[in-house]
């Protein structure tokens, strides 16, 4: 693969976090400033409105997460 093709491939998937629909736990931690362990605790509840399960993998629905955090007093 040529150097320019590698750069294009990297650029294609280098999407800013605020543009992604779903975030990994690590991305959500960087995005929100909430720790990874706390996010795992929060998403472990069955009634968590912003978690999306793909098999055993959890993703955070960014827009719902933003709304949830905006309404909360503490987490």
PyMOL Python script that loads the backbone (N, CA, C, O; Angstrom):
from pymol import cmd

cmd.read_pdbstr("""\
ATOM      1  N   UNK A   1       0.851  -1.169   0.000  1.00  0.00           N
ATOM      2  CA  UNK A   1       0.000   0.000   0.000  1.00  0.00           C
ATOM      3  C   UNK A   1       0.901   1.238   0.000  1.00  0.00           C
ATOM      4  O   UNK A   1       1.871   1.309   0.755  1.00  0.00           O
ATOM      5  N   UNK A   2       0.578   2.189  -0.835  1.00  0.00           N
ATOM      6  CA  UNK A   2       1.396   3.402  -0.931  1.00  0.00           C
ATOM      7  C   UNK A   2       1.177   4.295   0.277  1.00  0.00           C
ATOM      8  O   UNK A   2       0.200   4.152   1.013  1.00  0.00           O
ATOM      9  N   UNK A   3       2.096   5.209   0.461  1.00  0.00           N
ATOM     10  CA  UNK A   3       2.045   6.127   1.605  1.00  0.00           C
ATOM     11  C   UNK A   3       0.781   6.985   1.579  1.00  0.00           C
ATOM     12  O   UNK A   3       0.160   7.199   2.620  1.00  0.00           O
ATOM     13  N   UNK A   4       0.393   7.479   0.399  1.00  0.00           N
ATOM     14  CA  UNK A   4      -0.797   8.331   0.303  1.00  0.00           C
ATOM     15  C   UNK A   4      -2.071   7.523   0.573  1.00  0.00           C
ATOM     16  O   UNK A   4      -3.019   8.047   1.157  1.00  0.00           O
ATOM     17  N   UNK A   5      -2.102   6.262   0.156  1.00  0.00           N
ATOM     18  CA  UNK A   5      -3.264   5.411   0.426  1.00  0.00           C
ATOM     19  C   UNK A   5      -3.407   5.156   1.925  1.00  0.00           C
ATOM     20  O   UNK A   5      -4.525   5.110   2.438  1.00  0.00           O
ATOM     21  N   UNK A   6      -2.290   4.991   2.630  1.00  0.00           N
ATOM     22  CA  UNK A   6      -2.337   4.807   4.082  1.00  0.00           C
ATOM     23  C   UNK A   6      -2.873   6.059   4.757  1.00  0.00           C
ATOM     24  O   UNK A   6      -3.687   5.964   5.676  1.00  0.00           O
ATOM     25  N   UNK A   7      -2.431   7.229   4.319  1.00  0.00           N
ATOM     26  CA  UNK A   7      -2.904   8.490   4.895  1.00  0.00           C
ATOM     27  C   UNK A   7      -4.397   8.688   4.656  1.00  0.00           C
ATOM     28  O   UNK A   7      -5.108   9.175   5.535  1.00  0.00           O
ATOM     29  N   UNK A   8      -4.875   8.311   3.467  1.00  0.00           N
ATOM     30  CA  UNK A   8      -6.301   8.424   3.167  1.00  0.00           C
ATOM     31  C   UNK A   8      -7.111   7.491   4.045  1.00  0.00           C
ATOM     32  O   UNK A   8      -8.188   7.860   4.512  1.00  0.00           O
ATOM     33  N   UNK A   9      -6.608   6.285   4.275  1.00  0.00           N
ATOM     34  CA  UNK A   9      -7.314   5.327   5.117  1.00  0.00           C
ATOM     35  C   UNK A   9      -7.396   5.849   6.547  1.00  0.00           C
ATOM     36  O   UNK A   9      -8.452   5.755   7.172  1.00  0.00           O
ATOM     37  N   UNK A  10      -6.307   6.396   7.078  1.00  0.00           N
ATOM     38  CA  UNK A  10      -6.306   6.957   8.420  1.00  0.00           C
ATOM     39  C   UNK A  10      -7.266   8.137   8.511  1.00  0.00           C
ATOM     40  O   UNK A  10      -7.999   8.256   9.493  1.00  0.00           O
ATOM     41  N   UNK A  11      -7.275   9.007   7.512  1.00  0.00           N
ATOM     42  CA  UNK A  11      -8.142  10.183   7.521  1.00  0.00           C
ATOM     43  C   UNK A  11      -9.614   9.778   7.467  1.00  0.00           C
ATOM     44  O   UNK A  11     -10.464  10.437   8.065  1.00  0.00           O
ATOM     45  N   UNK A  12      -9.910   8.711   6.762  1.00  0.00           N
ATOM     46  CA  UNK A  12     -11.293   8.248   6.627  1.00  0.00           C
ATOM     47  C   UNK A  12     -11.887   7.873   7.978  1.00  0.00           C
ATOM     48  O   UNK A  12     -13.071   8.117   8.212  1.00  0.00           O
ATOM     49  N   UNK A  13     -11.107   7.296   8.859  1.00  0.00           N
ATOM     50  CA  UNK A  13     -11.617   6.828  10.137  1.00  0.00           C
ATOM     51  C   UNK A  13     -11.249   7.729  11.299  1.00  0.00           C
ATOM     52  O   UNK A  13     -11.529   7.386  12.448  1.00  0.00           O
ATOM     53  N   UNK A  14     -10.639   8.858  11.041  1.00  0.00           N
ATOM     54  CA  UNK A  14     -10.266   9.796  12.087  1.00  0.00           C
ATOM     55  C   UNK A  14     -11.404  10.797  12.277  1.00  0.00           C
ATOM     56  O   UNK A  14     -11.302  11.952  11.865  1.00  0.00           O
ATOM     57  N   UNK A  15     -12.493  10.338  12.908  1.00  0.00           N
ATOM     58  CA  UNK A  15     -13.702  11.135  13.088  1.00  0.00           C
ATOM     59  C   UNK A  15     -13.677  11.742  14.495  1.00  0.00           C
ATOM     60  O   UNK A  15     -13.434  11.024  15.465  1.00  0.00           O
ATOM     61  N   UNK A  16     -13.925  13.048  14.622  1.00  0.00           N
ATOM     62  CA  UNK A  16     -13.969  13.649  15.959  1.00  0.00           C
ATOM     63  C   UNK A  16     -15.063  13.010  16.821  1.00  0.00           C
ATOM     64  O   UNK A  16     -16.110  12.614  16.308  1.00  0.00           O
ATOM     65  N   UNK A  17     -14.820  12.913  18.108  1.00  0.00           N
ATOM     66  CA  UNK A  17     -15.762  12.252  19.019  1.00  0.00           C
ATOM     67  C   UNK A  17     -17.145  12.896  18.987  1.00  0.00           C
ATOM     68  O   UNK A  17     -18.150  12.191  19.082  1.00  0.00           O
ATOM     69  N   UNK A  18     -17.217  14.212  18.856  1.00  0.00           N
ATOM     70  CA  UNK A  18     -18.512  14.898  18.883  1.00  0.00           C
ATOM     71  C   UNK A  18     -19.316  14.682  17.614  1.00  0.00           C
ATOM     72  O   UNK A  18     -20.465  15.116  17.533  1.00  0.00           O
ATOM     73  N   UNK A  19     -18.727  14.010  16.607  1.00  0.00           N
ATOM     74  CA  UNK A  19     -19.458  13.671  15.389  1.00  0.00           C
ATOM     75  C   UNK A  19     -19.898  12.205  15.358  1.00  0.00           C
ATOM     76  O   UNK A  19     -20.722  11.820  14.528  1.00  0.00           O
ATOM     77  N   UNK A  20     -19.354  11.397  16.252  1.00  0.00           N
ATOM     78  CA  UNK A  20     -19.710   9.973  16.270  1.00  0.00           C
ATOM     79  C   UNK A  20     -21.068   9.782  16.929  1.00  0.00           C
ATOM     80  O   UNK A  20     -21.410  10.488  17.878  1.00  0.00           O
ATOM     81  N   UNK A  21     -21.832   8.833  16.428  1.00  0.00           N
ATOM     82  CA  UNK A  21     -23.117   8.507  17.042  1.00  0.00           C
ATOM     83  C   UNK A  21     -22.926   7.678  18.299  1.00  0.00           C
ATOM     84  O   UNK A  21     -23.612   7.889  19.298  1.00  0.00           O
ATOM     85  N   UNK A  22     -21.999   6.742  18.251  1.00  0.00           N
ATOM     86  CA  UNK A  22     -21.734   5.853  19.382  1.00  0.00           C
ATOM     87  C   UNK A  22     -20.259   5.914  19.740  1.00  0.00           C
ATOM     88  O   UNK A  22     -19.395   6.014  18.870  1.00  0.00           O
ATOM     89  N   UNK A  23     -19.987   5.853  21.040  1.00  0.00           N
ATOM     90  CA  UNK A  23     -18.619   5.931  21.542  1.00  0.00           C
ATOM     91  C   UNK A  23     -18.279   4.673  22.317  1.00  0.00           C
ATOM     92  O   UNK A  23     -19.148   4.066  22.943  1.00  0.00           O
ATOM     93  N   UNK A  24     -17.015   4.282  22.276  1.00  0.00           N
ATOM     94  CA  UNK A  24     -16.556   3.221  23.162  1.00  0.00           C
ATOM     95  C   UNK A  24     -16.492   3.798  24.572  1.00  0.00           C
ATOM     96  O   UNK A  24     -16.593   5.011  24.754  1.00  0.00           O
ATOM     97  N   UNK A  25     -16.326   2.942  25.557  1.00  0.00           N
ATOM     98  CA  UNK A  25     -16.202   3.404  26.936  1.00  0.00           C
ATOM     99  C   UNK A  25     -15.009   4.354  27.068  1.00  0.00           C
ATOM    100  O   UNK A  25     -15.105   5.389  27.726  1.00  0.00           O
ATOM    101  N   UNK A  26     -13.900   4.001  26.447  1.00  0.00           N
ATOM    102  CA  UNK A  26     -12.694   4.838  26.522  1.00  0.00           C
ATOM    103  C   UNK A  26     -12.924   6.195  25.859  1.00  0.00           C
ATOM    104  O   UNK A  26     -12.495   7.222  26.385  1.00  0.00           O
ATOM    105  N   UNK A  27     -13.595   6.204  24.713  1.00  0.00           N
ATOM    106  CA  UNK A  27     -13.906   7.458  24.044  1.00  0.00           C
ATOM    107  C   UNK A  27     -14.861   8.304  24.878  1.00  0.00           C
ATOM    108  O   UNK A  27     -14.684   9.518  24.983  1.00  0.00           O
ATOM    109  N   UNK A  28     -15.872   7.670  25.473  1.00  0.00           N
ATOM    110  CA  UNK A  28     -16.829   8.393  26.313  1.00  0.00           C
ATOM    111  C   UNK A  28     -16.133   8.987  27.538  1.00  0.00           C
ATOM    112  O   UNK A  28     -16.491  10.078  27.981  1.00  0.00           O
ATOM    113  N   UNK A  29     -15.150   8.284  28.084  1.00  0.00           N
ATOM    114  CA  UNK A  29     -14.391   8.808  29.222  1.00  0.00           C
ATOM    115  C   UNK A  29     -13.606  10.049  28.807  1.00  0.00           C
ATOM    116  O   UNK A  29     -13.591  11.041  29.535  1.00  0.00           O
ATOM    117  N   UNK A  30     -12.958  10.003  27.652  1.00  0.00           N
ATOM    118  CA  UNK A  30     -12.205  11.155  27.155  1.00  0.00           C
ATOM    119  C   UNK A  30     -13.146  12.302  26.813  1.00  0.00           C
ATOM    120  O   UNK A  30     -12.816  13.463  27.054  1.00  0.00           O
ATOM    121  N   UNK A  31     -14.292  12.000  26.264  1.00  0.00           N
ATOM    122  CA  UNK A  31     -15.278  12.985  25.839  1.00  0.00           C
ATOM    123  C   UNK A  31     -15.910  13.709  27.023  1.00  0.00           C
ATOM    124  O   UNK A  31     -16.132  14.919  26.974  1.00  0.00           O
ATOM    125  N   UNK A  32     -16.202  12.955  28.095  1.00  0.00           N
ATOM    126  CA  UNK A  32     -16.975  13.508  29.205  1.00  0.00           C
ATOM    127  C   UNK A  32     -16.157  13.876  30.435  1.00  0.00           C
ATOM    128  O   UNK A  32     -16.593  14.689  31.249  1.00  0.00           O
ATOM    129  N   UNK A  33     -14.981  13.287  30.576  1.00  0.00           N
ATOM    130  CA  UNK A  33     -14.205  13.499  31.792  1.00  0.00           C
ATOM    131  C   UNK A  33     -14.621  12.573  32.921  1.00  0.00           C
ATOM    132  O   UNK A  33     -14.112  12.695  34.035  1.00  0.00           O
ATOM    133  N   UNK A  34     -15.527  11.660  32.659  1.00  0.00           N
ATOM    134  CA  UNK A  34     -15.955  10.653  33.640  1.00  0.00           C
ATOM    135  C   UNK A  34     -15.051   9.448  33.465  1.00  0.00           C
ATOM    136  O   UNK A  34     -14.746   9.057  32.339  1.00  0.00           O
ATOM    137  N   UNK A  35     -14.624   8.862  34.562  1.00  0.00           N
ATOM    138  CA  UNK A  35     -13.692   7.749  34.498  1.00  0.00           C
ATOM    139  C   UNK A  35     -14.272   6.496  33.868  1.00  0.00           C
ATOM    140  O   UNK A  35     -15.485   6.284  33.867  1.00  0.00           O
ATOM    141  N   UNK A  36     -13.391   5.679  33.337  1.00  0.00           N
ATOM    142  CA  UNK A  36     -13.780   4.427  32.684  1.00  0.00           C
ATOM    143  C   UNK A  36     -14.524   3.522  33.668  1.00  0.00           C
ATOM    144  O   UNK A  36     -15.565   2.962  33.327  1.00  0.00           O
ATOM    145  N   UNK A  37     -14.001   3.378  34.871  1.00  0.00           N
ATOM    146  CA  UNK A  37     -14.628   2.508  35.870  1.00  0.00           C
ATOM    147  C   UNK A  37     -16.047   2.982  36.200  1.00  0.00           C
ATOM    148  O   UNK A  37     -16.962   2.167  36.317  1.00  0.00           O
ATOM    149  N   UNK A  38     -16.231   4.291  36.350  1.00  0.00           N
ATOM    150  CA  UNK A  38     -17.555   4.846  36.637  1.00  0.00           C
ATOM    151  C   UNK A  38     -18.505   4.605  35.468  1.00  0.00           C
ATOM    152  O   UNK A  38     -19.679   4.301  35.680  1.00  0.00           O
ATOM    153  N   UNK A  39     -18.014   4.736  34.243  1.00  0.00           N
ATOM    154  CA  UNK A  39     -18.858   4.465  33.075  1.00  0.00           C
ATOM    155  C   UNK A  39     -19.259   3.004  33.011  1.00  0.00           C
ATOM    156  O   UNK A  39     -20.393   2.690  32.650  1.00  0.00           O
ATOM    157  N   UNK A  40     -18.342   2.101  33.356  1.00  0.00           N
ATOM    158  CA  UNK A  40     -18.710   0.683  33.408  1.00  0.00           C
ATOM    159  C   UNK A  40     -19.789   0.452  34.460  1.00  0.00           C
ATOM    160  O   UNK A  40     -20.721  -0.316  34.225  1.00  0.00           O
ATOM    161  N   UNK A  41     -19.676   1.102  35.613  1.00  0.00           N
ATOM    162  CA  UNK A  41     -20.695   0.978  36.664  1.00  0.00           C
ATOM    163  C   UNK A  41     -22.043   1.515  36.184  1.00  0.00           C
ATOM    164  O   UNK A  41     -23.079   0.880  36.380  1.00  0.00           O
ATOM    165  N   UNK A  42     -22.019   2.685  35.555  1.00  0.00           N
ATOM    166  CA  UNK A  42     -23.257   3.315  35.089  1.00  0.00           C
ATOM    167  C   UNK A  42     -23.942   2.490  33.999  1.00  0.00           C
ATOM    168  O   UNK A  42     -25.170   2.406  33.967  1.00  0.00           O
ATOM    169  N   UNK A  43     -23.166   1.886  33.115  1.00  0.00           N
ATOM    170  CA  UNK A  43     -23.751   1.133  31.997  1.00  0.00           C
ATOM    171  C   UNK A  43     -24.074  -0.306  32.362  1.00  0.00           C
ATOM    172  O   UNK A  43     -24.645  -1.036  31.551  1.00  0.00           O
ATOM    173  N   UNK A  44     -23.721  -0.719  33.554  1.00  0.00           N
ATOM    174  CA  UNK A  44     -24.014  -2.077  33.987  1.00  0.00           C
ATOM    175  C   UNK A  44     -25.462  -2.289  34.379  1.00  0.00           C
ATOM    176  O   UNK A  44     -25.915  -3.431  34.459  1.00  0.00           O
ATOM    177  N   UNK A  45     -26.201  -1.217  34.626  1.00  0.00           N
ATOM    178  CA  UNK A  45     -27.616  -1.311  34.998  1.00  0.00           C
ATOM    179  C   UNK A  45     -28.457  -1.632  33.768  1.00  0.00           C
ATOM    180  O   UNK A  45     -28.181  -1.154  32.668  1.00  0.00           O
ATOM    181  N   UNK A  46     -29.480  -2.442  33.971  1.00  0.00           N
ATOM    182  CA  UNK A  46     -30.344  -2.820  32.845  1.00  0.00           C
ATOM    183  C   UNK A  46     -31.124  -1.640  32.285  1.00  0.00           C
ATOM    184  O   UNK A  46     -31.451  -1.625  31.098  1.00  0.00           O
ATOM    185  N   UNK A  47     -31.428  -0.649  33.122  1.00  0.00           N
ATOM    186  CA  UNK A  47     -32.248   0.475  32.668  1.00  0.00           C
ATOM    187  C   UNK A  47     -31.422   1.684  32.218  1.00  0.00           C
ATOM    188  O   UNK A  47     -31.958   2.786  32.105  1.00  0.00           O
ATOM    189  N   UNK A  48     -30.138   1.491  31.961  1.00  0.00           N
ATOM    190  CA  UNK A  48     -29.284   2.581  31.499  1.00  0.00           C
ATOM    191  C   UNK A  48     -29.755   3.030  30.115  1.00  0.00           C
ATOM    192  O   UNK A  48     -29.750   2.227  29.181  1.00  0.00           O
ATOM    193  N   UNK A  49     -30.162   4.297  29.960  1.00  0.00           N
ATOM    194  CA  UNK A  49     -30.752   4.734  28.696  1.00  0.00           C
ATOM    195  C   UNK A  49     -29.746   4.969  27.570  1.00  0.00           C
ATOM    196  O   UNK A  49     -30.139   5.037  26.405  1.00  0.00           O
ATOM    197  N   UNK A  50     -28.474   5.092  27.890  1.00  0.00           N
ATOM    198  CA  UNK A  50     -27.507   5.473  26.854  1.00  0.00           C
ATOM    199  C   UNK A  50     -26.526   4.375  26.474  1.00  0.00           C
ATOM    200  O   UNK A  50     -25.564   4.638  25.752  1.00  0.00           O
ATOM    201  N   UNK A  51     -26.746   3.148  26.944  1.00  0.00           N
ATOM    202  CA  UNK A  51     -25.848   2.059  26.578  1.00  0.00           C
ATOM    203  C   UNK A  51     -26.456   1.256  25.428  1.00  0.00           C
ATOM    204  O   UNK A  51     -27.661   1.003  25.398  1.00  0.00           O
ATOM    205  N   UNK A  52     -25.609   0.866  24.494  1.00  0.00           N
ATOM    206  CA  UNK A  52     -25.991   0.019  23.370  1.00  0.00           C
ATOM    207  C   UNK A  52     -25.122  -1.223  23.442  1.00  0.00           C
ATOM    208  O   UNK A  52     -23.899  -1.138  23.333  1.00  0.00           O
ATOM    209  N   UNK A  53     -25.745  -2.369  23.625  1.00  0.00           N
ATOM    210  CA  UNK A  53     -25.000  -3.624  23.723  1.00  0.00           C
ATOM    211  C   UNK A  53     -24.897  -4.262  22.349  1.00  0.00           C
ATOM    212  O   UNK A  53     -25.899  -4.421  21.652  1.00  0.00           O
ATOM    213  N   UNK A  54     -23.692  -4.624  21.966  1.00  0.00           N
ATOM    214  CA  UNK A  54     -23.438  -5.392  20.748  1.00  0.00           C
ATOM    215  C   UNK A  54     -22.732  -6.653  21.225  1.00  0.00           C
ATOM    216  O   UNK A  54     -21.511  -6.677  21.385  1.00  0.00           O
ATOM    217  N   UNK A  55     -23.516  -7.694  21.449  1.00  0.00           N
ATOM    218  CA  UNK A  55     -22.978  -8.892  22.098  1.00  0.00           C
ATOM    219  C   UNK A  55     -22.593  -8.542  23.524  1.00  0.00           C
ATOM    220  O   UNK A  55     -23.444  -8.143  24.318  1.00  0.00           O
ATOM    221  N   UNK A  56     -21.331  -8.687  23.852  1.00  0.00           N
ATOM    222  CA  UNK A  56     -20.853  -8.326  25.183  1.00  0.00           C
ATOM    223  C   UNK A  56     -20.159  -6.966  25.186  1.00  0.00           C
ATOM    224  O   UNK A  56     -19.681  -6.512  26.225  1.00  0.00           O
ATOM    225  N   UNK A  57     -20.105  -6.331  24.044  1.00  0.00           N
ATOM    226  CA  UNK A  57     -19.438  -5.026  23.919  1.00  0.00           C
ATOM    227  C   UNK A  57     -20.442  -3.913  24.160  1.00  0.00           C
ATOM    228  O   UNK A  57     -21.556  -3.958  23.638  1.00  0.00           O
ATOM    229  N   UNK A  58     -20.057  -2.905  24.952  1.00  0.00           N
ATOM    230  CA  UNK A  58     -20.942  -1.777  25.215  1.00  0.00           C
ATOM    231  C   UNK A  58     -20.463  -0.548  24.459  1.00  0.00           C
ATOM    232  O   UNK A  58     -19.274  -0.235  24.405  1.00  0.00           O
ATOM    233  N   UNK A  59     -21.427   0.121  23.889  1.00  0.00           N
ATOM    234  CA  UNK A  59     -21.163   1.413  23.266  1.00  0.00           C
ATOM    235  C   UNK A  59     -22.070   2.441  23.932  1.00  0.00           C
ATOM    236  O   UNK A  59     -23.141   2.111  24.441  1.00  0.00           O
ATOM    237  N   UNK A  60     -21.625   3.679  23.917  1.00  0.00           N
ATOM    238  CA  UNK A  60     -22.379   4.767  24.521  1.00  0.00           C
ATOM    239  C   UNK A  60     -23.051   5.557  23.402  1.00  0.00           C
ATOM    240  O   UNK A  60     -22.389   6.027  22.476  1.00  0.00           O
ATOM    241  N   UNK A  61     -24.381   5.699  23.496  1.00  0.00           N
ATOM    242  CA  UNK A  61     -25.124   6.524  22.537  1.00  0.00           C
ATOM    243  C   UNK A  61     -24.839   7.978  22.911  1.00  0.00           C
ATOM    244  O   UNK A  61     -25.356   8.476  23.912  1.00  0.00           O
ATOM    245  N   UNK A  62     -24.028   8.652  22.119  1.00  0.00           N
ATOM    246  CA  UNK A  62     -23.496   9.963  22.487  1.00  0.00           C
ATOM    247  C   UNK A  62     -24.581  11.008  22.745  1.00  0.00           C
ATOM    248  O   UNK A  62     -24.508  11.711  23.753  1.00  0.00           O
ATOM    249  N   UNK A  63     -25.565  11.136  21.889  1.00  0.00           N
ATOM    250  CA  UNK A  63     -26.601  12.162  22.062  1.00  0.00           C
ATOM    251  C   UNK A  63     -27.430  11.906  23.319  1.00  0.00           C
ATOM    252  O   UNK A  63     -27.729  12.836  24.067  1.00  0.00           O
ATOM    253  N   UNK A  64     -27.801  10.651  23.549  1.00  0.00           N
ATOM    254  CA  UNK A  64     -28.568  10.307  24.745  1.00  0.00           C
ATOM    255  C   UNK A  64     -27.703  10.524  25.989  1.00  0.00           C
ATOM    256  O   UNK A  64     -28.194  10.994  27.016  1.00  0.00           O
ATOM    257  N   UNK A  65     -26.428  10.184  25.894  1.00  0.00           N
ATOM    258  CA  UNK A  65     -25.483  10.397  26.984  1.00  0.00           C
ATOM    259  C   UNK A  65     -25.356  11.890  27.302  1.00  0.00           C
ATOM    260  O   UNK A  65     -25.355  12.271  28.473  1.00  0.00           O
ATOM    261  N   UNK A  66     -25.249  12.729  26.284  1.00  0.00           N
ATOM    262  CA  UNK A  66     -25.192  14.185  26.487  1.00  0.00           C
ATOM    263  C   UNK A  66     -26.428  14.686  27.239  1.00  0.00           C
ATOM    264  O   UNK A  66     -26.315  15.460  28.190  1.00  0.00           O
ATOM    265  N   UNK A  67     -27.603  14.239  26.803  1.00  0.00           N
ATOM    266  CA  UNK A  67     -28.852  14.652  27.454  1.00  0.00           C
ATOM    267  C   UNK A  67     -28.904  14.172  28.903  1.00  0.00           C
ATOM    268  O   UNK A  67     -29.309  14.914  29.797  1.00  0.00           O
ATOM    269  N   UNK A  68     -28.494  12.932  29.122  1.00  0.00           N
ATOM    270  CA  UNK A  68     -28.486  12.352  30.463  1.00  0.00           C
ATOM    271  C   UNK A  68     -27.585  13.148  31.391  1.00  0.00           C
ATOM    272  O   UNK A  68     -27.988  13.497  32.501  1.00  0.00           O
ATOM    273  N   UNK A  69     -26.370  13.437  30.948  1.00  0.00           N
ATOM    274  CA  UNK A  69     -25.403  14.177  31.765  1.00  0.00           C
ATOM    275  C   UNK A  69     -25.905  15.597  32.037  1.00  0.00           C
ATOM    276  O   UNK A  69     -25.714  16.117  33.136  1.00  0.00           O
ATOM    277  N   UNK A  70     -26.544  16.226  31.051  1.00  0.00           N
ATOM    278  CA  UNK A  70     -27.065  17.578  31.221  1.00  0.00           C
ATOM    279  C   UNK A  70     -28.138  17.649  32.307  1.00  0.00           C
ATOM    280  O   UNK A  70     -28.270  18.667  32.987  1.00  0.00           O
ATOM    281  N   UNK A  71     -28.899  16.573  32.469  1.00  0.00           N
ATOM    282  CA  UNK A  71     -29.986  16.552  33.461  1.00  0.00           C
ATOM    283  C   UNK A  71     -29.534  16.124  34.851  1.00  0.00           C
ATOM    284  O   UNK A  71     -30.234  16.383  35.829  1.00  0.00           O
ATOM    285  N   UNK A  72     -28.391  15.479  34.955  1.00  0.00           N
ATOM    286  CA  UNK A  72     -27.939  14.927  36.243  1.00  0.00           C
ATOM    287  C   UNK A  72     -27.287  16.009  37.109  1.00  0.00           C
ATOM    288  O   UNK A  72     -26.649  16.934  36.607  1.00  0.00           O
ATOM    289  N   UNK A  73     -27.466  15.864  38.404  1.00  0.00           N
ATOM    290  CA  UNK A  73     -26.810  16.729  39.370  1.00  0.00           C
ATOM    291  C   UNK A  73     -25.455  16.142  39.761  1.00  0.00           C
ATOM    292  O   UNK A  73     -24.472  16.865  39.921  1.00  0.00           O
ATOM    293  N   UNK A  74     -25.423  14.822  39.911  1.00  0.00           N
ATOM    294  CA  UNK A  74     -24.166  14.126  40.219  1.00  0.00           C
ATOM    295  C   UNK A  74     -24.233  12.723  39.632  1.00  0.00           C
ATOM    296  O   UNK A  74     -25.313  12.177  39.403  1.00  0.00           O
ATOM    297  N   UNK A  75     -23.052  12.151  39.393  1.00  0.00           N
ATOM    298  CA  UNK A  75     -22.977  10.782  38.877  1.00  0.00           C
ATOM    299  C   UNK A  75     -22.058   9.966  39.750  1.00  0.00           C
ATOM    300  O   UNK A  75     -21.853   8.780  39.493  1.00  0.00           O
TER     301      UNK A  75
END
""", "prot")
cmd.dss("prot")
cmd.show_as("cartoon", "prot")
cmd.util.cbc("prot")
cmd.orient("prot")
